[in-house]
Amino acid sequence: MSQITNSVHTAGAILSIDLDVIKSNYQRLCQELGDVPCAAVVKANGYGLGVGPVATALWQAGARTFFVAQIDEGIELRAVLPDADIHILVGFLHGSDDAFSQFNLIPVLNSLDQIDRWKGRGRCDVHVDTGMTRLGLAPDEVDQIPNGLDIDVLMTHLACADDKDHPLTHQQIRTFRQVRDVVAHKRASLANSSGVFIGPEAHFDLGRPGCALYGINPTPHQENPMQNPVRLQGKIVQVHEIDTQSSVGYGATHALKAGQKLATIAVGYADGYLRSLSSKGVVYIGEQEVPVVGRVSMDLISIDITGLDCEAGQLVDLIGPHNPPDCLADLCGTIGYEILTNLGSRYKRIYKGE
Ligand SMILES: *Cc1c(COP(=O)(O)O)cnc(C)c1O
């Protein structure tokens, strides 16, 4: 990842990531899984939080099995964790033979064609599609898996894991049990973060959580059992005392009256502060909630600080204890995953607990 910024004085915002919180989230998931081991999903740059520090922290917390989406992510992770088991969800792509051997990566084989090309090359995983229709072999193809394939993780993925009562969830668990009973393998794995909280019937031999490690609520209809490791502090770069009727931002979408006070913050949609948060986002100054007013622009947002004492250079919480990623996501109709994975590259990143 390109790191353009290098100081709290030159950056428009400071992104602090508490690695101790990520470790304690890992331990919380281990506790939920009981005797079943817990892998860690660190795809998409550790869900936007920085795969190097995040994966190192998870290794220190005891994780030994890691999943990433892409082969290139596996190569990057190998430089961070020389001894980890690194599994590649996208599978054995054409022409990627050397990458798998050179960096000791384990493919999640998603089709009979991939299995046929991998055969004889050693340890692999196999993904069976029990209802997601995205990646994996159909259940009726598993009897064509050749004998002698060295399958470490036999896996499937839930489509509606965050709704434990969804009929598809139960159907997928049933189908996966049948598959598990006929395919030789070392470890069966089904549960993503939400799956871990479904209970023992979803745990099988290996948990495979991602988002919960990073504080996203795996049980959206209940209180969040995870802690938020992320704080994003944006810098006030200008304060406006409004003395005449006017408006703020592109499109002049938000009217202003004399007597109002605005602050301009040096964060915009180019930093992953989504444009759909226009006139919807909330920022905290200490304990005080302050609204984003007008459109989010590329590099800037405006907030209404009427009645507050603020000055240029001051930091405000764009993400923090009162407005975690799930909360921002709710305000603009997305999910916490998207807020995290969009976190920009211009922030000064500070890791606590490194
Ligand atoms: C991303 C992913 C996970 C992790 O899912 P979370 O919902 O983030 O816990 C697990 N398994 C597969 C196949 C995935 O693609």
The ligand as an SDF file (V2000), in Angstrom:
LIG
                    3D

 15 15  0  0  0  0  0  0  0  0999 V2000
  -14.3760  -13.1910    3.6320 C   0  0  0  0  0  0  0  0  0  0  0  0
  -14.5830  -14.6170    3.9220 C   0  0  0  0  0  0  0  0  0  0  0  0
  -14.6270  -15.0770    5.2410 C   0  0  0  0  0  0  0  0  0  0  0  0
  -14.6790  -14.1310    6.4260 C   0  0  0  0  0  0  0  0  0  0  0  0
  -15.9720  -13.5880    6.4920 O   0  0  0  0  0  0  0  0  0  0  0  0
  -16.4090  -12.5440    7.6310 P   0  0  0  0  0  0  0  0  0  0  0  0
  -17.8590  -12.3500    7.3900 O   0  0  0  0  0  0  0  0  0  0  0  0
  -15.6190  -11.3110    7.3930 O   0  0  0  0  0  0  0  0  0  0  0  0
  -16.0940  -13.1810    8.9310 O   0  0  0  0  0  0  0  0  0  0  0  0
  -14.6900  -16.4510    5.4490 C   0  0  0  0  0  0  0  0  0  0  0  0
  -14.7320  -17.3070    4.4020 N   0  0  0  0  0  0  0  0  0  0  0  0
  -14.7410  -16.8830    3.1150 C   0  0  0  0  0  0  0  0  0  0  0  0
  -14.8350  -17.8790    2.0140 C   0  0  0  0  0  0  0  0  0  0  0  0
  -14.6860  -15.5370    2.8290 C   0  0  0  0  0  0  0  0  0  0  0  0
  -14.7120  -15.1140    1.5570 O   0  0  0  0  0  0  0  0  0  0  0  0
  1  2  1  0
  2  3  1  0
  2 14  2  0
  3  4  1  0
  3 10  2  0
  4  5  1  0
  5  6  1  0
  6  7  2  0
  6  8  1  0
  6  9  1  0
 10 11  1  0
 11 12  2  0
 12 13  1  0
 12 14  1  0
 14 15  1  0
M  END
$$$$
